[in-house]
């Protein structure tokens, strides 16, 4: 299966995902992961692309030609993307931008290295630790190593499940749905299997 690993770089920030072609002139609708789209998507802004290895865009960057808000949707035009066919080849691509250490992270946006190592807390109890962040086209996943030594757990990085990220406090607070962490207890070693009572037929 072709890989879709995020671009390498310690201080790269994900700012958007291209969700569908718009019109016939190469425009694409954007799903935004930034609170300053007009500032991020200025003409000339360059982004690193996260796409499958089989994509013709793999390993390339792309430059903004124009950004608009059309019928309430964010739409972007890129240099060299002149028609709908070219735009469709970019659908599901994730856009990353280099960010300087001195620049303040945006609200609800963190670098991977800030999240890795944070304790995972549920109901005031530490239940694990974040060991990495996986970036998928649909959503980000926090990969958690449970404190009880059970298998790693993939936690969707959405506000409904991860309402609080406390970088200064070294922790995240989770409110997972039933079953996400409960099955860890079932993974714990169990005692010897029950034997039939002596003399039972």
PyMOL commands that set and color helices and strands:
alter all, ss='L'
color gray80, all
select helices_A, chain A and resi 37-40+84-88+112-115+182-187
alter helices_A, ss='H'
color red, helices_A
select strands_A, chain A and resi 12-22+27-32+46-50+61-70+73-78+94-98+119-122+125-135+140-146+153-156+164-166+171-173
alter strands_A, ss='S'
color yellow, strands_A
deselect
rebuild
show_as cartoon
